[in-house]
Amino acid sequence: MNLAVYVHFPWCLQRCPYCDFATEAINPSRIPHARYADAVVRELGLRLDALPPGARARTLFFGGGTPSLWEPADLGRVIAAVARRGDLQEITVECNPTSLDAERCARWKDLGVDRVSIGVQSLRDEHLRYLGRLHNAAGASLAVQTAVRSGALRVSADVMFGLAEQTIEALTEDLRALLGEGVEHLSCYALTIEPGTRFGELARKGRLPRLEDDRVATMYEAVERTCEDAGLGHYEVSNYARPGATSRHNEAYWRGEWYLGLGAGAVGCTAVTEDGRAGERWRNAADAEAYCTALERGEFPPAETEAIGPETRVQEGLMLGLRTALGVDLAGLAARTGVDPRVGREAAVARECARGNLIDEGVRWSIPRSRWLLADDIVARLF
């Protein structure tokens, strides 16, 4: 069983007003670097020992939060522990521009990191202020240049669109500038307002300036044109890459493979049977102190758990796979779950094909790229 390993680093210098991730703003001097690394390594051992034989880590992704704040020596101990239990093909660290420099890039390379994902979001100071980011446009550009010039690191940048008063011209100029600096991968997301965030509260009160949905859709189309004109493939609804530069870690999610989530607030989902068809999903409690304390006692961290049966795996395989250019390999999904995804969906599939929302090649289902903005609704009608 191959595993995509995700390690959650739960601390940031400042919480962004749109963020609903399991993060805590903290003074860097208070981050328990070594203690947290010890806890993650212990959790790794406990989780892997509980799995059926043969589980092997294939990709490793450090997300957060701001994992670029983690002391490289301690992050490196986690990398080494995961590497001993697998055959790692990709190691990614998420970064904020404020915590990325040439020395850190060099140390990461020495540890085996081969990919960085930089939270640029925009190259416009007014948009960065709107998003509550700590960096400015110059800092974002410098971070990208530093990562690219370090050599041996594949560089991805996150970009956000649909911002108040953002124009298509400004957005496409930002994308071209990033690609001109040597970025090989772009993750481009429309701003989503989540309940429980500061933006969510402002929106509820009618005090958050926003763009109309049709303008956001037009921006999405402009992102696709700009990236494809520059030679990037649009391989998932929100992701674009030069040849050979896709995110192997995220591709494992989209194929419906099992994933091991480690750290406070992390989510994992792994098999509990030797045939790999049924599993368990867990969400670790976000309290980092409780997380570390439990593992220091040799216990699993406090978590919510749920059983994942074959039909749930089929539904999630469709939901994620149909967001990609490759679509869903029906025989592969049936082999992983023991359930034929075609059975019971014949009428719904025929309906969506007739509407032009779905392509049925017999062995594979996919959504035409022109309908990707409707992907969530299309998939929901297959359930």
C-alpha positions in Angstrom: 0.0 0.0 0.0 1.4 3.3 -1.1 0.9 6.3 1.2 0.9 10.1 0.6 2.2 11.5 4.0 1.0 14.9 5.1 2.5 16.6 8.1 0.6 19.6 9.5 2.5 22.4 11.2 -0.1 24.3 13.1 1.5 27.7 13.7 1.6 31.0 11.7 2.9 34.4 12.5 -0.6 35.8 11.8 -3.9 34.2 10.9 -5.3 35.4 7.6 -8.9 36.7 7.6 -10.0 34.1 5.0 -8.3 31.1 6.6 -10.3 28.3 8.2 -7.4 25.8 8.6 -6.2 24.4 12.0 -3.7 27.1 12.7 -2.6 29.3 15.6 -0.9 32.7 15.4 2.3 32.5 17.6 5.4 34.4 18.4 8.3 32.4 16.7 10.2 32.2 19.9 7.4 30.1 21.4 7.3 27.4 18.7 8.4 24.1 20.3 10.4 23.0 17.3 12.1 19.9 18.7 9.2 18.8 20.9 6.8 18.9 18.0 9.2 17.0 15.7 9.5 14.3 18.4 5.7 14.0 18.6 5.3 13.7 14.8 7.9 11.0 14.6 6.2 9.1 17.4 2.8 9.4 15.7 4.4 8.2 12.4 5.5 5.0 14.2 2.2 4.4 15.9 0.2 4.9 12.7 2.4 2.8 10.5 2.6 0.0 13.1 -1.3 -0.1 13.1 -1.5 -0.5 9.3 -1.6 -3.8 7.3 1.9 -5.0 6.3 3.6 -3.4 3.3 2.5 0.3 3.8 5.2 2.5 2.3 5.5 6.3 2.1 5.8 7.6 -1.5 5.3 11.4 -1.1 5.7 13.8 1.8 4.1 17.2 2.1 4.6 19.7 4.9 1.5 22.0 5.1 0.0 24.3 7.6 0.1 26.8 9.1 3.6 27.9 8.0 6.0 25.0 8.0 8.7 27.2 6.6 8.9 28.5 10.2 10.0 25.1 11.4 13.7 24.8 12.3 15.3 22.9 9.4 17.1 20.5 11.7 13.8 19.4 13.3 12.0 19.3 10.0 14.8 17.1 8.8 14.3 14.6 11.6 10.8 14.1 10.4 11.9 13.7 6.8 14.5 11.1 7.8 11.9 9.2 9.9 9.4 9.1 7.0 12.2 8.2 4.5 13.1 5.1 6.5 9.5 3.9 6.1 9.2 4.4 2.4 10.6 5.3 -1.0 10.0 9.0 -1.2 9.5 10.4 -4.7 8.7 14.0 -3.7 9.1 16.2 -0.6 7.3 19.5 -0.6 7.4 22.3 2.0 4.7 25.1 2.0 6.3 28.5 2.5 5.3 32.1 3.2 7.5 34.7 1.6 8.4 36.1 5.0 10.0 32.9 6.1 11.9 31.9 3.0 15.5 32.8 2.3 18.6 31.4 0.5 20.0 29.7 3.6 16.7 27.9 4.3 16.5 26.8 0.7 20.0 25.4 0.8 19.3 23.5 4.1 16.1 22.1 2.7 17.9 20.8 -0.4 20.4 19.1 1.8 17.5 17.4 3.7 16.1 16.0 0.5 13.3 18.6 -0.1 12.8 19.0 -3.9 9.7 21.1 -4.1 8.4 24.3 -2.4 4.9 25.8 -2.6 5.0 29.6 -1.9 1.9 31.4 -0.7 2.3 34.4 -3.1 -1.5 35.1 -3.5 -0.9 38.3 -5.4 1.9 40.6 -6.6 -0.2 43.7 -5.8 0.2 45.4 -2.4 -3.4 46.5 -2.4 -4.6 43.0 -2.8 -2.2 41.6 -0.2 -3.5 44.2 2.3 -7.0 43.2 1.5 -6.1 39.5 2.2 -4.3 40.4 5.5 -1.0 39.0 4.3 2.3 39.9 6.1 4.4 40.2 3.0 4.3 42.8 0.2 4.6 42.4 -3.5 8.4 43.0 -3.5 8.8 40.3 -0.8 6.7 37.8 -2.8 8.8 38.4 -5.9 12.1 38.0 -3.9 10.9 34.8 -2.3 10.1 33.3 -5.7 13.4 34.4 -7.2 15.3 33.0 -4.2 13.7 29.6 -4.5 14.2 29.4 -8.2 17.8 30.5 -8.1 18.6 28.0 -5.3 18.5 25.2 -8.0 17.1 21.7 -7.6 13.9 23.0 -6.0 10.7 22.8 -8.1 8.8 26.0 -7.4 5.0 26.3 -7.1 3.1 29.4 -6.3 -0.4 29.9 -4.9 -2.4 32.7 -6.5 -5.8 34.0 -5.5 -8.4 35.6 -7.7 -11.8 37.1 -7.3 -10.6 39.8 -5.0 -12.3 43.1 -4.5 -11.4 45.5 -7.2 -9.1 43.0 -8.9 -8.9 43.3 -12.7 -8.2 40.6 -15.2 -5.3 42.6 -16.5 -3.7 42.8 -13.1 -4.2 39.1 -12.5 -2.7 38.0 -15.8 0.2 40.3 -15.4 0.9 38.7 -12.0 0.7 35.2 -13.5 3.1 36.1 -16.4 5.5 37.7 -13.9 5.6 34.5 -11.8 6.1 32.3 -14.8 8.8 34.6 -16.1 10.7 34.2 -12.8 10.8 30.4 -13.4 7.7 29.1 -11.5 6.8 25.7 -12.9 3.5 25.1 -11.1 0.6 27.4 -10.2 -2.3 26.7 -7.9 -5.0 29.3 -8.6 -7.9 29.6 -6.3 -11.0 31.8 -6.3 -11.4 33.5 -2.9 -13.9 31.5 -0.9 -15.6 33.0 2.1 -15.7 30.4 4.9 -18.0 30.7 8.0 -16.1 31.2 11.2 -13.4 33.4 9.6 -13.1 37.1 9.9 -14.1 37.4 6.2 -17.1 35.2 6.9 -18.2 37.5 9.7 -17.7 40.6 7.6 -19.7 39.0 4.7 -22.5 38.1 7.0 -22.8 41.7 8.0 -22.6 42.9 4.4 -19.3 44.7 5.0 -16.9 42.7 2.8 -16.4 44.1 -0.7 -16.5 41.2 -3.2 -16.7 40.6 -7.0 -19.8 39.3 -8.7 -19.8 35.5 -9.6 -19.8 36.1 -13.3 -16.6 38.3 -13.0 -15.0 35.5 -10.9 -15.8 33.0 -13.6 -14.3 35.2 -16.3 -11.2 35.5 -14.2 -11.0 31.7 -14.0 -11.1 31.5 -17.8 -8.4 34.2 -18.1 -6.1 32.2 -15.7 -6.5 29.1 -17.9 -5.7 31.0 -21.1 -2.7 32.7 -19.6 -1.2 29.5 -18.2 -1.9 27.4 -21.3 -0.4 30.1 -23.5 2.7 29.9 -21.4 3.0 26.1 -21.9 1.4 24.9 -18.6 -1.1 22.1 -18.7 -4.4 22.5 -16.8 -4.3 19.2 -15.1 -6.8 19.8 -12.2 -9.5 22.4 -11.7 -7.2 24.7 -9.8 -3.8 23.5 -10.8 -1.4 24.1 -13.8 2.0 22.7 -14.4 4.8 22.6 -16.9 5.6 19.1 -18.3 6.9 16.9 -15.4 6.1 19.5 -12.7 2.8 18.3 -11.4 2.3 17.8 -7.7 2.7 14.0 -7.2 1.4 14.3 -3.7 -1.8 15.9 -4.7 -2.2 13.5 -7.6 -2.3 10.7 -5.1 -5.2 12.4 -3.4 -7.0 12.8 -6.7 -6.5 9.2 -7.6 -8.2 8.2 -4.3 -5.1 6.7 -2.7 -4.7 6.3 1.1 -3.0 9.1 2.9 -1.3 9.4 6.3 -2.0 12.6 8.2 0.4 13.5 11.0 0.4 16.5 13.4 -2.0 18.6 15.4 -5.1 19.2 13.3 -4.0 16.8 10.5 -6.5 14.5 8.7 -5.5 11.0 7.6 -7.3 8.1 5.9 -5.8 4.7 5.7 -6.8 1.1 5.1 -7.7 -1.2 8.0 -8.1 -4.4 6.0 -5.4 -6.3 4.1 -7.3 -6.0 0.8 -7.1 -2.2 1.3 -10.8 -1.7 0.5 -12.1 -0.4 3.8 -10.4 2.2 6.0 -10.6 4.7 8.8 -10.4 8.5 8.6 -9.2 10.5 11.6 -8.9 14.2 12.4 -6.4 15.0 15.1 -7.4 17.6 17.6 -5.9 21.0 16.8 -4.5 21.5 20.3 -0.8 21.2 19.8 -0.1 20.9 23.6 -2.6 18.0 23.9 -1.1 16.4 20.8 2.4 16.4 22.1 1.5 15.3 25.6 -0.4 12.3 24.4 2.4 11.1 22.2 4.9 11.7 25.0 2.8 9.1 26.9 3.0 6.7 24.0 -0.6 7.2 23.1 -2.4 8.2 19.9 -3.3 11.9 19.9 -6.9 12.8 20.6 -8.8 12.6 17.4 -12.2 12.2 15.8 -12.5 9.0 13.8 -15.0 7.5 11.2 -15.1 4.2 9.3 -14.7 4.5 5.6 -16.5 1.8 3.6 -16.1 0.9 -0.1 -19.1 3.0 -1.3 -17.7 6.1 0.5 -14.4 5.5 -1.2 -16.1 5.3 -4.6 -18.0 8.6 -4.0 -14.8 10.3 -2.9 -12.9 8.8 -5.8 -15.4 10.3 -8.2 -15.5 13.7 -6.4 -11.7 14.1 -6.6 -10.9 12.3 -9.8 -13.5 14.1 -11.9 -11.7 17.4 -11.0 -8.7 16.3 -13.1 -7.9 16.2 -16.8 -7.4 12.5 -16.6 -10.8 11.8 -15.0 -11.6 8.5 -13.3 -10.2 5.2 -14.3 -13.3 3.1 -13.6 -11.6 -0.3 -13.5 -8.9 1.1 -11.2 -11.5 2.6 -8.8 -13.4 -0.7 -8.8 -10.2 -2.6 -8.0 -9.3 -0.3 -5.1 -12.8 -0.5 -3.6 -14.4 -3.7 -4.7 -17.4 -1.7 -5.9 -18.1 -1.1 -9.6 -18.8 2.7 -9.8 -21.0 2.2 -12.9 -23.6 0.1 -11.1 -26.6 2.2 -9.9 -25.4 5.3 -11.7 -26.4 4.4 -15.3 -29.3 6.9 -15.5 -27.4 9.7 -13.9 -24.4 9.2 -16.1 -26.6 9.1 -19.2 -28.3 12.3 -18.2 -25.0 14.2 -17.6 -23.6 12.9 -20.8 -26.7 14.1 -22.7 -26.2 17.6 -21.1 -22.6 17.7 -22.2 -21.4 17.6 -18.6 -19.7 14.2 -18.7 -17.7 12.1 -21.1 -18.1 8.4 -20.8 -15.4 6.5 -22.7 -16.5 3.1 -21.3 -13.3 2.7 -19.2 -13.1 6.3 -18.0 -15.3 9.2 -17.0 -14.2 12.8 -17.3 -15.8 16.2 -17.2 -15.1 18.4 -20.3 -12.8 21.3 -19.3 -15.4 23.8 -20.4 -17.6 22.5 -17.6 -15.0 22.4 -14.8 -16.5 25.3 -13.0 -19.6 23.2 -12.5 -17.6 20.1 -11.4 -19.0 20.0 -7.9 -22.6 20.2 -9.0 -22.1 17.6 -11.8 -20.4 15.1 -9.4 -23.2 15.6 -6.8 -25.8 14.5 -9.3 -23.9 11.2 -9.7 -24.6 10.2 -6.1 
